[in-house]
Amino acid sequence: MGQFFYRLYPNVRVKFSLILRTPGIALTKEIPKEKLIEQLDHAMSLSVTNSEIHYLRGTDEYGARMFNEDYLNFLKCLRLCAYHLKYVGDKIILEFCCDWKAVTYWETIAMAIVSELRHREILLQMSRGERDAVFATGTIRLMEKIRILKKNPQVTFSDFGTRRRFMRSWQRYVIEILKEELPKEQFKGTSNTQLAMELDLMPTGTNAHEPVMVLSAIMGQNGNDEGLLQAQQTFLDEWWKMYGYGMSIFLPDTYGTESFLRHLDPGMAAAWKGFRGDSGDPVWEGELWCAFYKRHGIDSRTKLMIPSDGLTLPVMIELERHFRNRLHVSDGWGSDLTNDLGIKALSLIAKPMEADGNPTVKLSNNPAKALGPELEVERYKRVHQYHKHRRIECKF
């Protein structure tokens, strides 16, 4: 996505904001402001190393060489842009605003910093024995998951848990144990590119809601409903032109999967690998896709479904069994994998809120995940003929 923004939309200005969806949490009381500033400032001092550029230059797991030299040169010189931080009551206001090609990298980094600082502070209030018990709980839970996975080798997954991990060191430990205990046919890899490089794993992942949100805000500005509706297709066409089959995973729920399928060209659906489900009932979404594929004469057994919304192992097992011999299911396992040590994980996100001064909107298949000004949300619902969905509490 970074290369996509750099090459096609280098001058679009985007504002990101940190959003806490978990009610009743006073982050300002849990994370000292000076410690958060220290970590954010440290992140701004970092740069991509020569070894990391060399690794990216050789990345060809999804077909031909993925990254062009002009982008790698840009990445090598990149430093994170300035941030805006305020503590207001119980709420941390953390925003980032600059060119899209630069601001996009803050999302994962900011979320990981906030998550880890919170857990560090919680651990500091414990005795040594209590801290040991937390990590022992995490290890026991991890090994139980591995025991169950070994009994269900048909369940395959990748680590998608960087943003809300318990700690950086804990995520690395989890990934190392998974690599040692499970075959690569089952544990597919990690979306953490640094860990993929250092541990010789497959770097995995898909595009996010961000591109469609930003393009919709730009193309749909000034009440241009036709442009708003066209934004999704514009992104798909440009993404395919840049990356082709290798990275061809749809993310259909930005404005509701029903709207996405209503406008999806069957030829494009036949050409792309599959889709990622990131909100609402994953069985419902998978069935929608199976029906779409059948209606257009596409063999769904050749298509990949990547569930990624608040997954737990029982849900992963259920989904594989439900869609066996109809869809190939391979999960993007996040917070329940990298933040399951007995301390409640937060539902924390960082999303684009404005693009060139225009508000962004996300609807999702779950109203609890909707974002944007109320009037714009209603407009997007009207344009996309959005159907009412059941509200599901965001666990992660």
Buried (B, 14 or more C-beta within 10 A) or exposed (E): BBBBBBBBBEEBEBBBBBBBBBEEBEBBEBBEEEEBEEBBEEBBEEEBEEEBBEBBBEBEEBEEEBBBEEBBEBBBEBEBBEBEBEBEEEBBEBBBBBBBBBBBBBBBBBBBBBBBBBBEBBBEEEEEEEBEBBBEBBBEBBEEBBEBBEEBEEBBBBBBBBBBBBBBEBBBBBBBBBBEBBEEEBBBBBBBBBBBBBBEBEBBBBBBBBBBBBBBBBBBBEEEEEBBBBBBBBBBEBBBEBBBEEBBBBBBBBBBBBBBBEEBEEEBBBEBBBBBBBBBBBBEBBBBBBEBBEEEEBEBEEBBBBBBBBBBBEBBBBBBEBBEEBBBBBBBBBBBBBBBBEBEBBBBBBBBBBBBEBBBBBBBBBBBBBBBEEEBBEBBBEBBEBEEBEEBEBBB
